[in-house]
Amino acid sequence: MKPGSIAIVGAAETTELGRIPDLSALQLHADAALNTLADVGLTPADIDGVATAGESPTNVAWYLGITPTWVDGTTVGGCSFMLHVRHAAAAIAQGLCTTVLITHGESGKSRVGAGRRAFSAASLQGQFEVPYGPMGAATMFTLPMLRYMKDFGLSEEKLANVAVIQREWAAQNPRASFRDPISVEDVLDSRMIAYPFRLLMCCLVTDGGGALILSSTERARDFSTPPVYLLGTGESVETPMVSQMQDLTSSKAFRVSGRKAFEEAGIRPEDVDHLMIYDAFAHLPIYGLEDLGFVGRGEAGDFIWGRNTAPGGRLPVNTNGGGLSYMHSGMYGMYALQESVRQLRGIAPAQVPGVRVSVSHGVGGMFGAAGTIVMSNELP
């Protein structure tokens, strides 16, 4: 993909976020899709490419009345939508389709029409990790986090501070699930889930969804919405088992995905005005800041403690409040992309002045996959 040749022309989330007991997961996909089509002034008949995760693209296309010429059902966890953006850009550039709809919808809290989450006993995790007692993401992520804390001396206070800073951003967002201020002490006093993760260090469990529409930049001029140009994209995977990471203190998938996206965009970390890092748990922004090259190894905790990522800081991070305070239905990557688009359009609730380049970085599984998208509101 030539930087700037493909644009995001439509973006919207579901009408409601949080608890939506009257809509199934498939209906949440449709709600987000219809809101996004309305955002750009299109109808389902104008769509010839469909991508989604967590739900079959066949189901989504049929439900919306779309007969596409290109589909993508890549599912690698919460960063799947970053990969969909990358794949859609390549498909449009190759002439396989002209207008791609990427949808997301999850009934994470109400569980209406939602699938099972358990690992099969025959899976790699079922054979080699589950027998040792992990009970979901919080218990699996303890392994890399404890190693990081030991190797780099990260304190519990600095880990808790990640949630505190993101709550400051959420306080400015009317759609955020939690907006009341919290302190480091509040986080450390919240219920222990799996050491070192307390309740306020863990993601929310909500219902919701979002969708994006991509087209060529040349065609984007026909729409009334301000285009968000793709400058660079990256993706990678490492391992389905957190216990088998090459280095528990750094994600190889993060490093490969981020480096590819930055090289394609022709930018360096200092060129980034706004950053979204998938934050299912409080440690993920720490890994993201380091593995994407914004700070050195072991420096992210101090960087956040110094309020560099907070409102008024030099690198605004997770300005919607993130998965810790905004919302998290299970596969958070779509919401990170939505906030990047809002910031570049200048319509975010907690709008950062002068945003020209935004990076949206996602994780899938327990550091199993990664996707990175570099966007701008200016052509290169």
Secondary structure, DSSP 8 states (H G I E B T S, - for coil): --TTSEEEEEEEE-S--B--TTS-HHHHHHHHHHHHHHHHT--GGG--EEEESSS-HHHHHHHHT---SEEE----STTHHHHHHHHHHHHHHTTS-SEEEEEEEEETTT-SS-------TTSHHHHHTGGG---SHHHHTHHHHHHHHHHH---HHHHHHHHHHHHHHHTT-TT-S--S---HHHHHHS-EEETTEEGGGB----EEEEEEEEEEHHHHTTSSS--EEEEEEEEEE--S-GGG-SBTTB-HHHHHHHHHHHHHHT--GGG-SEEEE--SBTTHHHHHHHHTTSS-TT-HHHHHHTTSSSTTSSS-B-TT-HHHHT---S-THHHHHHHHHHHHHT--TT--TT--EEEEEEEETTTTEEEEEEEESS--
